[in-house]
């Protein structure tokens, strides 16, 4: 069974943070896909502030910003549970940058109890503000090997990664009962509530293991003068993917480089086509 190139709506959560910057790069990325003559999809990019706008979205970006503020606004505006359903029940493609990575983690430390709600979706523990204060923000050029799977040009060129009070993935959590309770018992740690996938396709996404997509070496020159950098190992995990969920510590939206957005949209298109094939097959059973 084949499905023609679909109309795809990508939402960007617009409760707080750098959502407009993501919209601009998404448009640039879509234009690049169209010019490659390999994508005939009709792309729409919308700001998401309501459950209805989220329902219209086939995929979602949660931007950089202030994760606690974003979480509080989501809870007060009735968006928190719809977001959890989108990510963890329906398992639709979702990408979080910086604050978005924190919200998409199943566990986050350096957090006051009751001070932050998480959406979840990535079986990781994040260390909030790992690199220190706003004044310790930095930029560094890194090779991102996962871009080599994309049709975007210049995949072998370094990518300028912008870190602003950035989190890192401190630990990949195992798939087993009891992990949530163990994480919740840790000091200054909050966890996301469990959710049950909606159908067989969502359950397949849930089976995926966490992939480490990029690391930042401890000896990076950008960190030489950073007195706040609390380092436990040789490298920091700064980009991870698990099934439908992708997270980056850094801010691609604060550059004019659309390569990661192109790569992500290619994955979104595959996921949307797979979902629509599944729904057609389910209706004909």
KOLFI-781672 format. One record per residue (C-alpha): residue number from 0; residue in three letters; y, z, x. Coordinates in Angstrom, 2 decimals, padded with zeros to 5 digits. Each point is the difference from the previous one (the first is absolute). Example, Ala and Ser with C-alpha at 12.3 -4.5 7.8 and 13.67 -1.06 7.14 Angstrom:
num=0	residu=ALA	yy=-004.50	zz=007.80	xx=012.30;
num=1	residu=SER	yy=003.44	zz=-000.66	xx=001.37;
***
This chain:
num=0	residu=UNK	yy=000.00	zz=000.00	xx=000.00;
num=1	residu=UNK	yy=003.43	zz=-000.88	xx=001.33;
num=2	residu=UNK	yy=003.38	zz=001.33	xx=-001.02;
num=3	residu=UNK	yy=003.14	zz=-002.08	xx=000.58;
num=4	residu=UNK	yy=002.89	zz=001.41	xx=001.97;
num=5	residu=UNK	yy=001.32	zz=002.80	xx=-002.21;
num=6	residu=UNK	yy=003.45	zz=001.25	xx=-000.92;
num=7	residu=UNK	yy=000.42	zz=003.23	xx=001.95;
num=8	residu=UNK	yy=002.50	zz=002.78	xx=-000.61;
num=9	residu=UNK	yy=000.62	zz=002.43	xx=002.84;
num=10	residu=UNK	yy=001.88	zz=003.18	xx=-000.81;
num=11	residu=UNK	yy=001.99	zz=002.14	xx=002.43;
num=12	residu=UNK	yy=000.41	zz=003.62	xx=-001.03;
num=13	residu=UNK	yy=003.77	zz=000.42	xx=-000.40;
num=14	residu=UNK	yy=000.41	zz=003.73	xx=-000.58;
num=15	residu=UNK	yy=001.53	zz=000.61	xx=003.44;
num=16	residu=UNK	yy=-000.06	zz=-001.51	xx=003.46;
num=17	residu=UNK	yy=000.05	zz=-003.49	xx=001.52;
num=18	residu=UNK	yy=-001.32	zz=-001.94	xx=-002.98;
num=19	residu=UNK	yy=002.56	zz=-002.82	xx=000.05;
num=20	residu=UNK	yy=-000.83	zz=-000.74	xx=003.64;
num=21	residu=UNK	yy=-003.65	zz=-000.46	xx=-000.94;
num=22	residu=UNK	yy=000.95	zz=-002.39	xx=-002.81;
num=23	residu=UNK	yy=001.98	zz=-002.15	xx=002.43;
num=24	residu=UNK	yy=-002.87	zz=-000.22	xx=002.49;
num=25	residu=UNK	yy=-002.52	zz=-000.71	xx=-002.78;
num=26	residu=UNK	yy=002.08	zz=-002.98	xx=-001.08;
num=27	residu=UNK	yy=000.17	zz=-001.21	xx=003.58;
num=28	residu=UNK	yy=-003.76	zz=000.45	xx=000.40;
num=29	residu=UNK	yy=-000.77	zz=-001.85	xx=-003.24;
num=30	residu=UNK	yy=002.20	zz=-002.89	xx=001.10;
num=31	residu=UNK	yy=-002.00	zz=-000.17	xx=003.21;
num=32	residu=UNK	yy=-003.27	zz=-000.07	xx=-001.91;
num=33	residu=UNK	yy=001.25	zz=-002.78	xx=-002.24;
num=34	residu=UNK	yy=001.21	zz=-002.08	xx=002.93;
num=35	residu=UNK	yy=-003.45	zz=000.23	xx=001.59;
num=36	residu=UNK	yy=-001.31	zz=-002.04	xx=-002.97;
num=37	residu=UNK	yy=-002.97	zz=002.34	xx=-000.31;
num=38	residu=UNK	yy=001.35	zz=002.10	xx=-002.85;
num=39	residu=UNK	yy=000.94	zz=-001.39	xx=-003.40;
num=40	residu=UNK	yy=000.48	zz=003.40	xx=-001.61;
num=41	residu=UNK	yy=003.13	zz=000.95	xx=-001.91;
num=42	residu=UNK	yy=001.26	zz=003.25	xx=001.52;
num=43	residu=UNK	yy=002.26	zz=002.47	xx=-001.81;
num=44	residu=UNK	yy=001.45	zz=003.10	xx=001.64;
num=45	residu=UNK	yy=001.34	zz=002.81	xx=-002.17;
num=46	residu=UNK	yy=001.46	zz=003.46	xx=000.45;
num=47	residu=UNK	yy=-002.23	zz=002.61	xx=-001.64;
num=48	residu=UNK	yy=001.50	zz=003.06	xx=-001.66;
num=49	residu=UNK	yy=-002.02	zz=000.29	xx=-003.24;
num=50	residu=UNK	yy=-003.68	zz=000.03	xx=-000.98;
num=51	residu=UNK	yy=000.52	zz=-003.33	xx=-001.79;
num=52	residu=UNK	yy=001.31	zz=-001.65	xx=003.18;
num=53	residu=UNK	yy=-002.92	zz=001.45	xx=001.92;
num=54	residu=UNK	yy=-002.42	zz=-001.33	xx=-002.63;
num=55	residu=UNK	yy=001.44	zz=-003.51	xx=000.51;
num=56	residu=UNK	yy=-000.68	zz=000.17	xx=003.75;
num=57	residu=UNK	yy=-003.11	zz=-001.41	xx=001.65;
num=58	residu=UNK	yy=000.83	zz=001.78	xx=003.26;
num=59	residu=UNK	yy=002.45	zz=002.66	xx=001.15;
num=60	residu=UNK	yy=002.01	zz=001.04	xx=003.04;
num=61	residu=UNK	yy=001.16	zz=003.59	xx=000.40;
num=62	residu=UNK	yy=002.94	zz=-000.19	xx=002.42;
num=63	residu=UNK	yy=001.31	zz=002.20	xx=002.74;
num=64	residu=UNK	yy=002.41	zz=002.71	xx=-001.02;
num=65	residu=UNK	yy=-000.39	zz=003.71	xx=-000.69;
num=66	residu=UNK	yy=-003.51	zz=000.72	xx=-001.24;
num=67	residu=UNK	yy=000.80	zz=003.36	xx=-001.63;
num=68	residu=UNK	yy=002.92	zz=-001.47	xx=-001.95;
num=69	residu=UNK	yy=-002.08	zz=-003.02	xx=-000.99;
num=70	residu=UNK	yy=-002.79	zz=002.27	xx=-001.21;
num=71	residu=UNK	yy=002.37	zz=002.22	xx=-002.02;
num=72	residu=UNK	yy=001.71	zz=-002.98	xx=-001.64;
num=73	residu=UNK	yy=-003.39	zz=-001.55	xx=-000.82;
num=74	residu=UNK	yy=-001.17	zz=003.24	xx=-001.62;
num=75	residu=UNK	yy=003.20	zz=000.48	xx=-002.02;
num=76	residu=UNK	yy=000.07	zz=-003.61	xx=-001.18;
num=77	residu=UNK	yy=-003.63	zz=-000.04	xx=-001.13;
num=78	residu=UNK	yy=-001.07	zz=-002.35	xx=002.80;
num=79	residu=UNK	yy=-002.30	zz=002.21	xx=002.04;
num=80	residu=UNK	yy=-003.14	zz=-000.33	xx=-002.13;
num=81	residu=UNK	yy=000.48	zz=-003.76	xx=-000.61;
num=82	residu=UNK	yy=000.31	zz=-000.43	xx=003.77;
num=83	residu=UNK	yy=-003.24	zz=001.90	xx=000.57;
num=84	residu=UNK	yy=-001.71	zz=-002.15	xx=-002.62;
num=85	residu=UNK	yy=001.33	zz=-003.18	xx=001.65;
num=86	residu=UNK	yy=-001.19	zz=000.98	xx=003.47;
num=87	residu=UNK	yy=-003.12	zz=002.09	xx=-000.56;
num=88	residu=UNK	yy=-001.36	zz=-000.94	xx=-003.44;
num=89	residu=UNK	yy=000.80	zz=-003.72	xx=-000.17;
num=90	residu=UNK	yy=-000.02	zz=-000.30	xx=003.82;
num=91	residu=UNK	yy=002.70	zz=-002.67	xx=000.07;
num=92	residu=UNK	yy=001.43	zz=-001.11	xx=003.37;
num=93	residu=UNK	yy=002.54	zz=002.55	xx=001.23;
num=94	residu=UNK	yy=001.94	zz=000.29	xx=003.25;
num=95	residu=UNK	yy=001.99	zz=003.04	xx=001.06;
num=96	residu=UNK	yy=002.49	zz=000.06	xx=002.88;
num=97	residu=UNK	yy=000.97	zz=003.32	xx=001.64;
num=98	residu=UNK	yy=000.70	zz=002.20	xx=-003.06;
num=99	residu=UNK	yy=-002.33	zz=-002.32	xx=-001.93;
num=100	residu=UNK	yy=-002.79	zz=000.76	xx=002.48;
num=101	residu=UNK	yy=000.48	zz=003.72	xx=-000.59;
num=102	residu=UNK	yy=-000.21	zz=-000.44	xx=-003.78;
num=103	residu=UNK	yy=-003.15	zz=-002.14	xx=000.29;
num=104	residu=UNK	yy=-001.84	zz=002.51	xx=002.19;
num=105	residu=UNK	yy=-002.60	zz=002.29	xx=-001.51;
num=106	residu=UNK	yy=001.32	zz=002.86	xx=002.15;
num=107	residu=UNK	yy=003.35	zz=000.74	xx=001.62;
num=108	residu=UNK	yy=000.94	zz=002.92	xx=002.25;
num=109	residu=UNK	yy=003.32	zz=001.56	xx=000.99;
num=110	residu=UNK	yy=000.64	zz=000.24	xx=-003.73;
num=111	residu=UNK	yy=000.97	zz=003.00	xx=-002.10;
num=112	residu=UNK	yy=-002.56	zz=000.88	xx=-002.65;
num=113	residu=UNK	yy=001.13	zz=-001.46	xx=-003.29;
num=114	residu=UNK	yy=002.82	zz=-001.88	xx=001.68;
num=115	residu=UNK	yy=-001.56	zz=-003.45	xx=000.08;
num=116	residu=UNK	yy=-002.31	zz=-001.93	xx=-002.33;
num=117	residu=UNK	yy=-002.18	zz=-002.69	xx=001.53;
num=118	residu=UNK	yy=-001.33	zz=-003.16	xx=-001.62;
num=119	residu=UNK	yy=-002.94	zz=-000.40	xx=002.36;
num=120	residu=UNK	yy=-002.26	zz=-002.97	xx=000.62;
num=121	residu=UNK	yy=-000.42	zz=000.21	xx=003.79;
num=122	residu=UNK	yy=-002.63	zz=002.43	xx=001.28;
num=123	residu=UNK	yy=002.25	zz=001.32	xx=002.75;
num=124	residu=UNK	yy=002.08	zz=003.02	xx=000.88;
num=125	residu=UNK	yy=003.53	zz=-000.87	xx=001.04;
num=126	residu=UNK	yy=002.23	zz=002.04	xx=002.24;
num=127	residu=UNK	yy=003.47	zz=-000.15	xx=-001.55;
num=128	residu=UNK	yy=003.03	zz=-000.54	xx=002.28;
num=129	residu=UNK	yy=-002.39	zz=-000.24	xx=002.93;
num=130	residu=UNK	yy=002.63	zz=-001.39	xx=002.35;
num=131	residu=UNK	yy=002.61	zz=002.60	xx=-000.83;
num=132	residu=UNK	yy=003.52	zz=-000.10	xx=-001.40;
num=133	residu=UNK	yy=002.15	zz=-002.95	xx=-001.04;
num=134	residu=UNK	yy=001.54	zz=-000.02	xx=003.49;
num=135	residu=UNK	yy=-003.45	zz=-000.61	xx=001.49;
num=136	residu=UNK	yy=-000.40	zz=-003.30	xx=-001.85;
num=137	residu=UNK	yy=-000.92	zz=-002.96	xx=002.20;
num=138	residu=UNK	yy=-001.12	zz=-003.62	xx=000.13;
num=139	residu=UNK	yy=-002.76	zz=-001.55	xx=002.07;
num=140	residu=UNK	yy=-001.68	zz=-003.40	xx=000.29;
num=141	residu=UNK	yy=-003.73	zz=000.03	xx=-000.70;
num=142	residu=UNK	yy=-002.70	zz=-002.63	xx=-000.23;
num=143	residu=UNK	yy=-001.65	zz=000.24	xx=-003.43;
num=144	residu=UNK	yy=-003.45	zz=-001.63	xx=000.25;
num=145	residu=UNK	yy=-000.54	zz=-000.09	xx=-003.76;
num=146	residu=UNK	yy=002.73	zz=-002.65	xx=-000.32;
num=147	residu=UNK	yy=-002.29	zz=-002.49	xx=001.76;
num=148	residu=UNK	yy=-001.98	zz=-000.37	xx=-003.25;
num=149	residu=UNK	yy=003.13	zz=-001.28	xx=-001.76;
num=150	residu=UNK	yy=001.35	zz=-003.53	xx=-000.31;
num=151	residu=UNK	yy=003.43	zz=001.31	xx=000.97;
num=152	residu=UNK	yy=001.45	zz=-001.47	xx=003.17;
num=153	residu=UNK	yy=000.38	zz=002.03	xx=003.16;
num=154	residu=UNK	yy=-002.82	zz=002.47	xx=-000.64;
num=155	residu=UNK	yy=-000.33	zz=000.56	xx=003.76;
num=156	residu=UNK	yy=003.64	zz=001.04	xx=000.41;
num=157	residu=UNK	yy=000.85	zz=003.73	xx=000.17;
num=158	residu=UNK	yy=001.33	zz=001.53	xx=-003.20;
num=159	residu=UNK	yy=003.09	zz=002.22	xx=000.07;
num=160	residu=UNK	yy=-001.14	zz=003.27	xx=-001.59;
num=161	residu=UNK	yy=002.74	zz=002.29	xx=-001.31;
num=162	residu=UNK	yy=-000.89	zz=003.72	xx=-000.21;
num=163	residu=UNK	yy=002.34	zz=002.34	xx=-001.92;
num=164	residu=UNK	yy=-001.21	zz=003.60	xx=-000.41;
num=165	residu=UNK	yy=-003.37	zz=-001.72	xx=-000.17;
num=166	residu=UNK	yy=-003.38	zz=001.43	xx=-000.95;
num=167	residu=UNK	yy=-003.25	zz=-000.88	xx=001.72;
num=168	residu=UNK	yy=-003.60	zz=000.11	xx=-001.16;
num=169	residu=UNK	yy=-001.26	zz=003.22	xx=001.53;
num=170	residu=UNK	yy=-003.59	zz=-000.24	xx=-001.20;
num=171	residu=UNK	yy=-002.29	zz=-002.35	xx=-001.90;
num=172	residu=UNK	yy=-001.74	zz=002.02	xx=-002.70;
num=173	residu=UNK	yy=-003.70	zz=-000.46	xx=-000.79;
num=174	residu=UNK	yy=-001.40	zz=-001.26	xx=-003.30;
num=175	residu=UNK	yy=-001.73	zz=003.13	xx=-001.27;
num=176	residu=UNK	yy=000.32	zz=002.66	xx=-002.68;
num=177	residu=UNK	yy=002.07	zz=003.03	xx=000.92;
num=178	residu=UNK	yy=002.45	zz=-001.73	xx=002.32;
num=179	residu=UNK	yy=002.88	zz=000.47	xx=-002.47;
num=180	residu=UNK	yy=-000.61	zz=003.75	xx=-000.19;
num=181	residu=UNK	yy=-000.26	zz=000.27	xx=003.78;
num=182	residu=UNK	yy=003.28	zz=-001.83	xx=000.48;
num=183	residu=UNK	yy=001.74	zz=002.04	xx=-002.71;
num=184	residu=UNK	yy=-000.98	zz=003.21	xx=001.81;
num=185	residu=UNK	yy=001.89	zz=-001.03	xx=003.11;
num=186	residu=UNK	yy=003.39	zz=001.60	xx=000.58;
num=187	residu=UNK	yy=003.02	zz=-002.05	xx=-001.16;
num=188	residu=UNK	yy=-002.26	zz=-002.79	xx=-001.27;
num=189	residu=UNK	yy=000.00	zz=-001.73	xx=-003.38;
num=190	residu=UNK	yy=-002.61	zz=-002.34	xx=-001.42;
num=191	residu=UNK	yy=-000.13	zz=-002.72	xx=-002.63;
num=192	residu=UNK	yy=-002.05	zz=000.59	xx=-003.15;
num=193	residu=UNK	yy=-003.30	zz=-001.92	xx=-000.28;
num=194	residu=UNK	yy=-000.23	zz=-003.01	xx=-002.33;
num=195	residu=UNK	yy=-002.92	zz=-002.05	xx=-001.32;
num=196	residu=UNK	yy=000.09	zz=-003.79	xx=000.55;
num=197	residu=UNK	yy=000.28	zz=-002.02	xx=-003.20;
num=198	residu=UNK	yy=-002.80	zz=-002.53	xx=000.48;
num=199	residu=UNK	yy=-002.55	zz=-001.50	xx=002.38;
num=200	residu=UNK	yy=002.59	zz=-001.95	xx=001.99;
num=201	residu=UNK	yy=002.17	zz=003.09	xx=000.46;
num=202	residu=UNK	yy=-003.08	zz=001.95	xx=001.09;
num=203	residu=UNK	yy=-000.66	zz=-002.63	xx=002.67;
num=204	residu=UNK	yy=003.50	zz=000.53	xx=001.36;
num=205	residu=UNK	yy=-000.61	zz=003.74	xx=000.06;
num=206	residu=UNK	yy=-003.08	zz=-000.47	xx=002.21;
num=207	residu=UNK	yy=002.09	zz=-001.49	xx=002.80;
num=208	residu=UNK	yy=000.42	zz=002.01	xx=003.18;
num=209	residu=UNK	yy=003.37	zz=000.64	xx=001.62;
num=210	residu=UNK	yy=000.87	zz=-002.63	xx=002.62;
num=211	residu=UNK	yy=002.47	zz=000.80	xx=002.75;
num=212	residu=UNK	yy=002.22	zz=-003.08	xx=000.20;
num=213	residu=UNK	yy=002.47	zz=001.06	xx=002.70;
num=214	residu=UNK	yy=000.60	zz=002.82	xx=002.49;
num=215	residu=UNK	yy=002.96	zz=001.15	xx=002.07;
num=216	residu=UNK	yy=-000.92	zz=001.00	xx=003.58;
num=217	residu=UNK	yy=001.16	zz=003.39	xx=001.17;
num=218	residu=UNK	yy=001.54	zz=-001.59	xx=003.11;
num=219	residu=UNK	yy=002.24	zz=-002.29	xx=-002.05;
num=220	residu=UNK	yy=003.37	zz=-000.22	xx=001.72;
num=221	residu=UNK	yy=001.71	zz=000.59	xx=-003.36;
num=222	residu=UNK	yy=-001.33	zz=003.58	xx=000.01;
num=223	residu=UNK	yy=001.02	zz=001.01	xx=003.52;
num=224	residu=UNK	yy=003.05	zz=001.98	xx=-001.10;
num=225	residu=UNK	yy=-001.42	zz=001.25	xx=-003.29;
num=226	residu=UNK	yy=-000.31	zz=003.77	xx=000.38;
num=227	residu=UNK	yy=-001.28	zz=000.40	xx=-003.57;
num=228	residu=UNK	yy=-003.10	zz=-002.16	xx=000.40;
num=229	residu=UNK	yy=-003.00	zz=002.23	xx=-000.69;
num=230	residu=UNK	yy=-002.94	zz=-001.95	xx=001.40;
num=231	residu=UNK	yy=-003.64	zz=000.97	xx=-000.33;
num=232	residu=UNK	yy=-001.62	zz=-003.09	xx=001.54;
num=233	residu=UNK	yy=000.53	zz=-003.18	xx=001.98;
num=234	residu=UNK	yy=001.20	zz=-002.06	xx=-002.96;
num=235	residu=UNK	yy=001.57	zz=000.45	xx=-003.43;
num=236	residu=UNK	yy=-001.47	zz=-001.81	xx=-003.01;
num=237	residu=UNK	yy=002.99	zz=-001.79	xx=-001.56;
num=238	residu=UNK	yy=-001.62	zz=-002.53	xx=-002.37;
num=239	residu=UNK	yy=-003.14	zz=000.42	xx=-002.11;
num=240	residu=UNK	yy=-001.74	zz=-001.86	xx=-002.80;
num=241	residu=UNK	yy=-002.66	zz=001.08	xx=-002.46;
num=242	residu=UNK	yy=-001.07	zz=-002.53	xx=-002.61;
num=243	residu=UNK	yy=003.03	zz=-000.72	xx=-002.16;
num=244	residu=UNK	yy=002.35	zz=002.41	xx=001.80;
num=245	residu=UNK	yy=002.00	zz=-000.67	xx=003.18;
num=246	residu=UNK	yy=002.39	zz=002.35	xx=001.75;
num=247	residu=UNK	yy=002.37	zz=-000.22	xx=002.96;
num=248	residu=UNK	yy=001.90	zz=002.80	xx=001.75;
num=249	residu=UNK	yy=002.80	zz=-002.38	xx=000.90;
num=250	residu=UNK	yy=002.49	zz=-002.02	xx=-002.07;
num=251	residu=UNK	yy=-000.66	zz=-003.77	xx=-000.03;
num=252	residu=UNK	yy=002.62	zz=-000.24	xx=-002.74;
num=253	residu=UNK	yy=002.71	zz=000.99	xx=002.50;
num=254	residu=UNK	yy=-000.57	zz=-003.15	xx=002.06;
num=255	residu=UNK	yy=000.50	zz=-003.66	xx=-000.83;
num=256	residu=UNK	yy=-003.60	zz=-000.79	xx=001.04;
num=257	residu=UNK	yy=-002.16	zz=-000.94	xx=-003.04;
num=258	residu=UNK	yy=-003.35	zz=-000.28	xx=001.81;
num=259	residu=UNK	yy=-001.54	zz=003.20	xx=-001.37;
num=260	residu=UNK	yy=001.25	zz=-000.85	xx=-003.49;
num=261	residu=UNK	yy=-001.61	zz=-003.46	xx=000.29;
num=262	residu=UNK	yy=-003.28	zz=001.57	xx=001.14;
num=263	residu=UNK	yy=000.10	zz=002.51	xx=-002.86;
num=264	residu=UNK	yy=000.83	zz=-002.63	xx=-002.65;
num=265	residu=UNK	yy=-002.98	zz=-002.05	xx=001.16;
num=266	residu=UNK	yy=-002.20	zz=003.03	xx=-000.68;
num=267	residu=UNK	yy=001.71	zz=000.60	xx=-003.35;
num=268	residu=UNK	yy=-000.76	zz=-003.57	xx=-001.06;
num=269	residu=UNK	yy=-003.69	zz=000.40	xx=000.86;
num=270	residu=UNK	yy=-000.15	zz=003.31	xx=-001.89;
num=271	residu=UNK	yy=001.70	zz=-001.44	xx=-003.09;
num=272	residu=UNK	yy=-002.34	zz=-003.00	xx=-000.05;
num=273	residu=UNK	yy=-003.01	zz=002.31	xx=000.40;
num=274	residu=UNK	yy=001.23	zz=002.24	xx=-002.84;
num=275	residu=UNK	yy=000.53	zz=-002.95	xx=-002.35;
num=276	residu=UNK	yy=-003.41	zz=-001.47	xx=000.81;
num=277	residu=UNK	yy=-001.54	zz=003.39	xx=-000.77;
num=278	residu=UNK	yy=001.86	zz=000.27	xx=-003.31;
num=279	residu=UNK	yy=-001.03	zz=-003.53	xx=-001.06;
num=280	residu=UNK	yy=-003.64	zz=000.71	xx=000.87;
num=281	residu=UNK	yy=000.16	zz=003.34	xx=-001.83;
num=282	residu=UNK	yy=001.29	zz=-001.67	xx=-003.18;
num=283	residu=UNK	yy=-002.77	zz=-002.59	xx=000.01;
num=284	residu=UNK	yy=-002.85	zz=002.48	xx=000.39;
***
